[in-house]
Amino acid sequence: MTYAIKSRYENGVFRPLQKLDFPEYKEVEIIITSESTNDIPPSLLLKVAEQGGSYDFLANPEEDIYTIEDGEEV
């Protein structure tokens, strides 16, 4: 499951700003972004693109419209 929630960092603890339906002591992974910056690490963008299916079309043989004769040797 993936959730995006807002939280506040207080006294060394992240406190959710909304009620969560989790059992006590449930371990979760937290990815931190700040509203004060628009910088997103490239590793996170890559992970989202891979898991989100953004590039799934590349596996479709119908998308492979170029041949080796179409380009120059590198």
N, C-alpha and C positions, 0 to 999 in steps of 0.2 A: 504494500500500500504506500501511496505517496500523498502527503499532505503539505500544503503551504499555509503556515500560520504565522501571525505576528506574535512576537514575544518581546519582553523587556528584560534587560540584564540588570539584576539588582543583587548586591551583596554576594557576587560570585556565582549567582544562579540565574539561569534563563527561566523566566516565568511567562507562560502562555497568556495572551490577552483574550483568550476564549476558552471555553470548556472543551476538554478532550475526553474522548471515550476510550481510555487506555487502562489496562489493569495496573495496579501499583507496581512499581519497580520494573516496569517494561523498559528495556533498553532500546533506544532509537538512535539513528544517525542524524546529526544536525549539520546542514549546510548553511553558512551564514552569509547573508548579503546585507548591505547597508543602504538605506534610502539616500544617503548622502553621496553615493557614487554610482555611476553607471557602468563601471568596469566589471566585466564578468570574465573569470579566468578561462582561457582557451580550453583547458582540460574539461571544464564543466560544459561548455558549449559543445564540445565533441561528444561527451557522454550523452547529452540530451539529443543531439542529432542522430547518434547511433541507435539509441533506445527508442527514439520517437518515430523511426521509420522514414526520416527525411530523404535518405539515399537509397531506399529499397528499389526505386525504379531502375537503378543502375544494374541490377541483377536480371532485368527483363531483356531477353535477346532482341526484342523489337527496338530497343533503344540504342543498340549498337549499329548505328547507321554509317559509320565510317570504316574504311578499309585501310590497310597499310599504305596503299598507293595514294591516299588522300593527303598524307602529310610528308614532311621532310624528315630525313634521318637526323637524329639528335646526336 
